[in-house]
Amino acid sequence: MDYLLAFAAHEFANFRELEVRSLLTISGLSQDCIPEDTDWNDPYVKVKLPNDDIAARFIERSMLIKFIYSVWATAPTFDELLLKIPEIPLSLIDKYLYSDHSYKIIVSSVNKRIPLEDRLPYINRLIDAHVGSSAPVSLNDPDYQLHIIFEFTRAKTHQNDQTLSRVYYGREVGESSRKRILNEFDLSKRTYLGNTTMDVCLAGIIANACLCGPGDIVWDPFLGTGGMVLAASVWGAYGAGNDIDYALVHGIGASPKAGQVKSIFLRCLLLSFERISLQYARSPNHRFLNGNLMQVGKRHADECLRANYRQYNLLSRYLDVLIADSASLDRLLRCPSTVSGLFDAIVTDPPYGVRERTCRVANEAIEKEPSMQTTMYIDEITGGKQFAMVPNEDGLVPVPHDLPHFPHKENYPLQEIYGDLLKLASLLLKPRGRLVFWMPVNKGKHSKSYSLPTHPRFQLISVCEQALNRATSRLLLVMEKLLPEEADLCPNEMIDGDGVVTRTSFQGVPMHLNDFRKTHFLPKANR
C-alpha cells in the first residue's frame, strides 16, 4: 500500500534519508520500500508499507516525520483528483465513509497558505464526489481524519509565484512522537545541561541512526552531559559513557543557565541586590550577602547525568559514568580483542578545540617543584594521616607525592582523537553494531572535498552534513562494524562539496582535521 510521509518543514533535511532508512531497519522492513527516484528535499515522500499498523509503528520514533497518511488518490490538480475518486477501491474507503464512524476532512498545504474561506469549497466538492456517503461528520471528536494536501513549489521571488505541484488525498494513519519528545525533553527545562549539550532533535536522530533498542548498551566516549545516550534510553537502551572532565561530569562550577532571568522584575531585583552589595562591601555583614550572590548561576549538588535520568523517569536505564580518558579506555576496561564485543552502539561528539578543549592524559608526567602548604591543610586533605614533615621557617611543608592528584593533561590532536575512536570501536563494539559520530570540516575556498576516516573493520553507511556557519560544517558519520570474515573489504571514501561520496585510496584518519581549529580562528579573508 502507498503511504505518504509528512516531514517537519525544512528542518534537518539532510538527515531525512538516514533516519527513514534507519527506521526501516529497526522495524525489520526492506529498504526497497523507498522508490529509487525519491527526492529527500520534498516535504512529502511516498513509501510502500504492508498495512496501517506497521506504518504507525514505523514512524513512532521519528524526529523528522510528523504524520503518515494512507494515500487514496493523487493528481496534479484538484479537479483531476475528483475524477479519480470513483476509482478508489471500496475496501479502502468503505469503513470510513460508508459506515457509522464519524470523520473530519482537513485541508492543508505546503509552501503556500490556503485561506480559510477557500478551504470549505474543496471539502464540499470532495464530499459530493463520494456518492452515497453515509458516515457522519464530526469536527470536534471524529473517529477518523481525512486529508486533502496541496503541495506547491517553493517561491522563487518575494511575490506569490508558487505553482501547484501535486494534490494528495488520504487518511491519517499515525503521528510520530516528535512533538511529545521535543516538549518533554526541552533543554530549557533540563536539570543537567552544558554549553555543548546536543540538540534534542539531533539527539533523537542519532538514537535512531545507531539502531538502539530495549536492552542495548549505548556508550559515549566523550560523554559531556550525556544528551545522546539519554535520547537512546528513551527507547529502552542503557546509557553509559566516560569523560575526562571531572568538574563537568560531577556538575561542579557555573551553570550554562547563569544569568538567564526571564522576568524583567527579577532582573531589576538582582541589579538592586548588586548595588546593595557594592554599597555595603566594607561592612562586617557583607560576607553573607556576597555569599548568596556568588551562588547565583552555580550548579546544584546533585546536578549530573543521573539527575536527568531521574527527571524523565528513566533511572532504570542509567548504567554508569566513568571519569576516564577515551584514549586509554580500552586499557582501563581491560577488554580483550574478541569478536563478541561489549557495546551495541557507540555515539559521540568529540571536542573540536573551539568551544571545548581537546585534551588527554599525558604519557609522561611533568615533574614540578613540590607545592608548599600548612600542616593544617595537609591534615585536612589526607584525613589526619601522619607524615614525617618538618615545617620551614614560614611554617609550610611540601605536599607528599603519593597524595591523590589529577594527572597531567596535554593537547589531543583531532586526527588522533578520531584514530583512537575507530580503534576503540573496533575493540568494544559488537559486530553489526553502529558507530555514530560527528566530525568538523572547514568550508573555506580551499576545501572542495573532505577525506573521511576509514577503518578495515568498519563500513560507511551514511554521511550527513550540518552547516554551522558560512565557514564551518560538521558531518554526522554512521559506520557499521563488519563481521570478522568481512574485514578489510570496506572501500575508502571521500565526500565532495555537493555531498557526493566517492572511493579513494586514502587510508586511516585525514590530516586536515589537525588544521581545523587553526583555520577556524583565521580571518575570513584567509580561510
For each residue, the residues with C-beta under 8 A, 3 or more apart:
1: 48 49 50 51 70
2: 46 47 48 70 71
3: 46 47 48 49 55 68 69 70 71 173
4: 44 45 46 47 68 69 70 71 149 168 170
5: 20 44 45 46 47 59 65 68
6: 43 44 65 66 67 68 69 149
7: 11 13 16 43 44 45 64 65 66
8: 11 64 65 66 178
9: 43
10: 13 43
11: 7 8 64 201
12: 15 16 64 201 202 205 466
13: 7 10 16 40 41
14: 464 465 466 499
15: 12 18 19 64 202 205 464 466 476
16: 7 12 13 19 20 40 45 64
17: 20 21 38 40 462
18: 15 21 22 205 209 462 464 476 478
19: 15 16 22 23 62 63 64 65 205 208 209
20: 5 16 17 23 24 34 45 47 62 65
21: 17 18 24 25 31 34 462
22: 18 19 25 26 208 209 211
23: 19 20 26 27 58 59 61 62 208
24: 20 21 27 29 30 31 33 34 58
25: 21 22 28 29 31 211
26: 22 23 61 208 211 213
27: 23 24 54 57 58
28: 25
29: 24 25 33 49 54 58
30: 24 33
31: 21 24 25 34
32:
33: 24 29 30 47 48 49
34: 20 21 24 31 38 45 47
35: 38 46 47 48
36:
37:
38: 17 34 35 42 45 46
39: 42 45
40: 13 16 17 45
41: 13
42: 38 39 45 151
43: 6 7 9 10 110 111 151
44: 4 5 6 7 110 149 151 166 168
45: 4 5 7 16 20 34 38 39 40 42
46: 2 3 4 5 35 38 71
47: 2 3 4 5 20 33 34 35
48: 1 2 3 33 35
49: 1 3 29 33 54 55 58
50: 1 54
51: 1 54 55
52: 55 56 70 173 174
53: 56 57
54: 27 29 49 50 51 57 58
55: 3 49 51 52 58 59 68 70 173 174
56: 52 53 59 60 68 173 174
57: 27 53 54 60 174
58: 23 24 27 29 49 54 55 68
59: 5 23 55 56 62 65 67 68 174 175 176
60: 56 57 174 176 177
61: 23 26 176 177 204 207 208 235
62: 19 20 23 59 65 176 177 178 208
63: 19 176 178 181 182 201 204 205 208
64: 7 8 11 12 15 16 19 178 201 205
65: 5 6 7 8 19 20 59 62 68 176 178
66: 6 7 8 175 176 178 179
67: 6 59 172 173 174 175 176
68: 3 4 5 6 55 56 58 59 65 172 173 174 176
69: 3 4 6 147 149 168 170 171 172 173
70: 1 2 3 4 52 55 92 170 171 173
71: 2 3 4 46 74 168 169 170
72: 88 92 93 169 170 171
73: 81 84 85 87 88 168 169 170
74: 71 81 84 166 167 168 169
75: 78 80 81 83 84 166 167
76: 80 164 165 166 167
77: 80 81 164 167
78: 75 81 82 122 125 148 150 167
79: 82 83
80: 75 76 77 83 84 167
81: 73 74 75 77 78 84 85 167 169
82: 78 79 85 125 126 129
83: 75 79 80 86
84: 73 74 75 80 81 87 88
85: 73 81 82 88 126 129 130 169
86: 83 129
87: 73 84
88: 72 73 84 85 92 93
89: 92 93
90: 93 94 98
91: 94
92: 70 72 88 89
93: 72 88 89 90 96 97 98 130
94: 90 91 97 98 99
95: 98 99 101
96: 93 99 101 103 135 144 146 171
97: 93 94 103 130 133 134 135
98: 90 93 94 95 132 133 134 135
99: 94 95 96 134 135
100: 135 136
101: 95 96 135 143 144
102: 135 136 137 138 141 142 143 144
103: 96 97 135 136 137 138 142 143 144 145 146
104: 137 138 139 142 144 145 146
105: 123 126 127 137 145 146 147 148
106: 145 146 147 148
107: 114 119 122 123 147 148 150
108: 147 148 149 150
109: 112 113 114 149 150 151 152
110: 43 44 149 150 151 152
111: 43 151 152 153 154 155 162
112: 109 150 152 155 160 162
113: 109
114: 107 109 118 119 150
115: 118 119
116: 119 120
117: 120
118: 114 115 121 122
119: 107 114 115 116 122 123
120: 116 117 123 124
121: 118 124 125
122: 78 107 118 119 125 126 148
123: 105 107 119 120 126 127 148
124: 120 121 127 128
125: 78 82 121 122 128 129
126: 82 85 105 122 123 129 130 148 169
127: 105 123 124 130 133
128: 124 125 131
129: 82 85 86 125 126
130: 85 93 97 126 127 133
131: 128
132: 98
133: 97 98 127 130
134: 97 98 99
135: 96 97 98 99 100 101 102 103
136: 100 102 103
137: 102 103 104 105 142
138: 102 103 104 141 142 143
139: 104 142
140:
141: 102 138
142: 102 103 104 137 138 139 145
143: 101 102 103 138
144: 96 101 102 103 104 171 172
145: 103 104 105 106 142 171 172
146: 96 103 104 105 106 169 170 171 172
147: 69 105 106 107 108 168 169 170 171 172
148: 78 105 106 107 108 122 123 126 167 168 169
149: 4 6 44 69 108 109 110 167 168 169 170
150: 78 107 108 109 110 112 114 164 167
151: 42 43 44 109 110 111 164 165 166 167 168
152: 109 110 111 112 162 163 164 165
153: 111 162 163 165
154: 111 162
155: 111 112 158 159 160 161 162
156: 161
157: 161
158: 155
159: 155
160: 112 155
161: 155 156 157
162: 111 112 152 153 154 155
163: 152 153
164: 76 77 150 151 152 167
165: 76 151 152 153
166: 44 74 75 76 151
167: 74 75 76 77 78 80 81 148 149 150 151 164
168: 4 44 69 71 73 74 147 148 149 151
169: 71 72 73 74 81 85 126 146 147 148 149
170: 4 69 70 71 72 73 146 147 149
171: 69 70 72 96 144 145 146 147
172: 67 68 69 144 145 146 147 175
173: 3 52 55 56 67 68 69 70
174: 52 55 56 57 59 60 67 68
175: 59 66 67 172 179
176: 59 60 61 62 63 65 66 67 68 179
177: 60 61 62 180 181
178: 8 62 63 64 65 66 181 182 201 204
179: 66 175 176 182 183
180: 177 183 184
181: 63 177 178 184 185 200 204 234
182: 63 178 179 185 186 200 201
183: 179 180 186
184: 180 181 312
185: 181 182 190 200 230 231 234 312
186: 182 183 189 190 200
187: 190 193 197 199 200
188:
189: 186
190: 185 186 187 193 197 308 311
191: 303 307 308 311
192: 225 226 251 303 304 305 307 308
193: 187 190 197 225 255 256 257
194: 197 224 225 248 256
195: 256 355 356
196: 224 225 349 351 355 356
197: 187 190 193 194 224 225 227 256
198: 202 203 206 227 228 231 349
199: 187 202 203
200: 181 182 185 186 187 203 204 227 231
201: 11 12 63 64 178 182 204 205
202: 12 15 198 199 205 206 466
203: 198 199 200 206 207 227 228 230 231
204: 61 63 178 181 200 201 207 208 231 234
205: 12 15 18 19 63 64 201 202 208 209
206: 198 202 203 209 210 228 231 232 347 436 476
207: 61 203 204 210 212 218 228 231 232 234 235 237 347
208: 19 22 23 26 61 62 63 204 205 211
209: 18 19 22 205 206 434 436 462 476 478
210: 206 207 218 232 345 346 347 434 436 478
211: 22 25 26 208 345 434
212: 207 216 218 232 235 236 237 344 345
213: 26 216 235 236 237
214: 235 236 237
215: 236 237 238
216: 212 213 232 236 237 238 344 345
217: 237 238 240 319 342 343 344 345
218: 207 210 212 228 229 232 233 237 238 239 240 343 344 345 346 347
219: 229 240 241 242 343 345 346 347 428
220: 223 224 226 228 229 239 240 241 242 346 347 348
221: 241 242 326 329 346 348 421 424
222: 241 243 326 348 349 350 351
223: 220 226 229 241 242 243 249 305 321
224: 194 196 197 220 227 243 245 248 349 356
225: 192 193 194 196 197 248 305 308
226: 192 220 223 229 230 239 241 305 308 321
227: 197 198 200 203 224 230 231
228: 198 203 206 207 218 220 231 232 347 348 349
229: 218 219 220 223 226 232 233 237 239 240 241 347
230: 185 203 226 227 233 234 239 305 308 309 312 314
231: 185 198 200 203 204 206 207 227 228 234
232: 206 207 210 212 216 218 228 229 235 237 239 345 347
233: 218 229 230 236 237 238 239 309 314 317 318
234: 181 185 204 207 230 231 312 314
235: 61 207 212 213 214 232
236: 212 213 214 215 216 233 317
237: 207 212 213 214 215 216 217 218 229 232 233 317 344 345
238: 215 216 217 218 233 317 318 319
239: 218 220 226 229 230 232 233 305 309 317 318 319
240: 217 218 219 220 229 319 320 321
241: 219 220 221 222 223 226 229 321 322 348
242: 219 220 221 223 321 322 323 324 325 326 329
243: 222 223 224 248 249 321 322 323 324
244: 323 324 325 326 359 360 361 409
245: 224 248 249
246: 249 250 252 323 406
247: 250 252 253
248: 194 224 225 243 245 251 252 253
249: 223 243 245 246 304 305 321 323
250: 246 247 304
251: 192 248 299 300 301 302 303 304 307
252: 246 247 248 299
253: 247 248 298 299
254: 258 297 298 299
255: 193 258 297 298 299 303
256: 193 194 195 197
257: 193 260 297
258: 254 255 296 297 298
259: 297
260: 257
261: 266 267 270
262: 266
263: 266 267
264: 267 268
265: 268 269
266: 261 262 263 269 270
267: 261 263 264 270 271
268: 264 265 271 272
269: 265 266 272 273
270: 261 266 267 273 274 296
271: 267 268 274 275
272: 268 269 275 276
273: 269 270 276 277 289 293
274: 270 271 277 278 293
275: 271 272 278 279
276: 272 273 279 280 289
277: 273 274 280 281 286 289 290 293
278: 274 275 281
279: 275 276
280: 276 277 283 285 286 289
281: 277 278 286 290
282: 286
283: 280 286
284:
285: 280 288 289
286: 277 280 281 282 283 289 290
287: 290 291
288: 285 291 292
289: 273 276 277 280 285 286 292 293
290: 277 281 286 287 293 294
291: 287 288 294 295
292: 288 289 295 296
293: 273 274 277 289 290 296
294: 290 291 298
295: 291 292 298
296: 258 270 292 293
297: 254 255 257 258 259
298: 253 254 255 258 294 295
299: 251 252 253 254 255 303
300: 251 303
301: 251
302: 251 306 307
303: 191 192 251 255 299 300 307
304: 192 249 250 251 307 308 321
305: 192 223 225 226 230 239 249 308 309 318 321
306: 302 309 310 315 318 321
307: 191 192 251 302 303 304 310 311
308: 190 191 192 225 226 230 304 305 311 312
309: 230 233 239 305 306 312 314 315 317 318
310: 306 307 313 314 315
311: 190 191 307 308
312: 184 185 230 234 308 309
313: 310
314: 230 233 234 309 310 317 318
315: 306 309 310 318
316:
317: 233 236 237 238 239 309 314
318: 233 238 239 305 306 309 314 315
319: 217 238 239 240
320: 240
321: 223 226 240 241 242 243 249 304 305 306
322: 241 242 243 329 332
323: 242 243 244 246 249
324: 242 243 244 328 329 332
325: 242 244 328 329 332 360 361
326: 221 222 242 244 329 360 417 420 421 424
327: 360 361 412 416 420
328: 324 325 331 332 360 361
329: 221 242 322 324 325 326 332 333 424 428
330: 333 335 423 424 427 428
331: 328 334
332: 322 324 325 328 329
333: 329 330 342 428
334: 331
335: 330 338 342 427 428
336:
337: 427
338: 335 341
339: 431 484
340: 430
341: 338 427 428 429 430 431 433 481
342: 217 333 335 428 429 430
343: 217 218 219 346 428 429 430 433
344: 212 216 217 218 237 430 433
345: 210 211 212 216 217 218 219 232 237 429 433 434 435 436
346: 210 218 219 220 221 343 424 425 428 429 433 434 435 436 437
347: 206 207 210 218 219 220 228 229 232 435 436 437
348: 220 221 222 228 241 421 436 437 438
349: 196 198 222 224 228 437 438
350: 222 358 414 417 418 421 437 438
351: 196 222 355 356 357 358 417
352: 355 356 358 414 440 474 516 517 520
353: 356 357 358 414 516 517
354: 440 517 520
355: 195 196 351 352
356: 195 196 224 351 352 353
357: 351 353
358: 350 351 352 353 411 412 413 414 417 517
359: 244 409 410 411 412
360: 244 325 326 327 328 409 410 412
361: 244 325 327 328 407 408 409 410
362: 365 366 407 408 409 410
363:
364:
365: 362 407 408
366: 362 408
367:
368: 371
369:
370: 398 399 401
371: 368 398 399
372: 392 394 396 397 398 399
373: 377 378 396 397 399
374: 377 378 395 396 397
375: 378 379 389 391 395 397
376: 379 380
377: 373 374 380 381
378: 373 374 375 381 382 387 389 397 399 400
379: 375 376 382 383 384 385
380: 376 377
381: 377 378 403
382: 378 379 385 387 400 403
383: 379
384: 379
385: 379 382
386:
387: 378 382 397 400
388:
389: 375 378 397 398 400
390: 397
391: 375 394 395 396 397
392: 372 395 396 397
393:
394: 372 391
395: 374 375 391 392
396: 372 373 374 391 392
397: 372 373 374 375 378 387 389 390 391 392
398: 370 371 372 389
399: 370 371 372 373 378 403
400: 378 382 387 389 403
401: 370
402:
403: 381 382 399 400
404:
405:
406: 246 409
407: 361 362 365
408: 361 362 365 366
409: 244 359 360 361 362 406
410: 359 360 361 362
411: 358 359
412: 327 358 359 360 416 417
413: 358 416 417 513 514
414: 350 352 353 358 417 418 440 513 514 516 517
415: 418 419 509 510 511 513 514
416: 327 412 413 419 420 509
417: 326 350 351 358 412 413 414 420 421 513
418: 350 414 415 421 422 437 439 453 509 513
419: 415 416 422 423 453 508 509
420: 326 327 416 417 423 424
421: 221 326 348 350 417 418 424 425 435 437
422: 418 419 425 426 435 453 455 458 509
423: 330 419 420 426 427 455
424: 221 326 329 330 346 420 421 427 428
425: 346 421 422 428 429 435 455 458 479 481
426: 422 423 429 455 457 458 481
427: 330 335 337 341 423 424
428: 219 329 330 333 335 341 342 343 346 424 425
429: 341 342 343 345 346 425 426 433 434 435 481
430: 340 341 342 343 344 433 481
431: 339 341 481 482 483 484
432: 480 481 483
433: 341 343 344 345 346 429 430 480 481
434: 209 210 211 345 346 429 461 478 479 480 481
435: 345 346 347 421 422 425 429 458 477 478 479 480 481
436: 206 209 210 345 346 347 348 476 477 478 479
437: 346 347 348 349 350 418 421 476 477
438: 348 349 350 474 475 476 477
439: 418 452 453 474 475 477 513
440: 352 354 414 472 473 474 475 513 516
441: 447 450 472 473 474 475 512 516
442: 447 471 472 512 515 516 519 520 527
443: 447 467 470 471 472 473 497
444: 447 471 519 527
445: 527
446: 527
447: 441 442 443 444 450 497 512
448: 496 497
449: 494 495 496 497
450: 441 447 475 494 495 496 510 512
451: 494 504 506 510 512
452: 439 460 463 475 477 492 493 494 495 501 510
453: 418 419 422 439 477 508 509 510
454: 458 460 490 492 493 506 507 508
455: 422 423 425 426 458 479 490
456: 487 488 490
457: 426 481 482 487
458: 422 425 426 435 454 455 479 480 481 482 490
459: 479 480 482 486 490
460: 452 454 463 477 478 479 490 493 501
461: 434 478 479 480
462: 17 18 21 209 476 477 478
463: 452 460 475 476 477 478 495 499 501
464: 14 15 18 475 476
465: 14 473 474 475 476 495 499
466: 12 14 15 202 473 474 475 476
467: 443 472 473
468: 472 473 474
469: 472
470: 443
471: 442 443 444 520 524 527
472: 440 441 442 443 467 468 469 520
473: 440 441 443 465 466 467 468
474: 352 438 439 440 441 465 466 468
475: 438 439 440 441 450 452 463 464 465 466 495
476: 15 18 206 209 436 437 438 462 463 464 465 466
477: 435 436 437 438 439 452 453 460 462 463
478: 18 209 210 434 435 436 460 461 462 463
479: 425 434 435 436 455 458 459 460 461
480: 432 433 434 435 458 459 461
481: 341 425 426 429 430 431 432 433 434 435 457 458
482: 431 457 458 459 486 487 489 490
483: 431 432 486 487
484: 339 431 487
485:
486: 459 482 483 489 490
487: 456 457 482 483 484
488: 456
489: 482 486
490: 454 455 456 458 459 460 482 486
491: 503
492: 452 454 503 504 505 506 507
493: 452 454 460 501 502 503 504
494: 449 450 451 452 501 502 503 504 506
495: 449 450 452 463 465 475 499 500 501 502
496: 448 449 450 499 500 502
497: 443 447 448 449
498:
499: 14 463 465 495 496
500: 495 496
501: 452 460 463 493 494 495
502: 493 494 495 496
503: 491 492 493 494
504: 451 492 493 494
505: 492
506: 451 454 492 494 510
507: 454 492
508: 419 453 454
509: 415 416 418 419 422 453 513
510: 415 450 451 452 453 506 513
511: 415 514 515
512: 441 442 447 450 451 515 516
513: 413 414 415 417 418 439 440 509 510 516
514: 413 414 415 511
515: 442 511 512 518 519
516: 352 353 414 440 441 442 512 513 519 520
517: 352 353 354 358 414 520 521
518: 515 521 522
519: 442 444 515 516 522 527
520: 352 354 442 471 472 516 517
521: 517 518
522: 518 519 526 527
523: 526 527
524: 471 527
525:
526: 522 523
527: 442 444 445 446 471 519 522 523 524
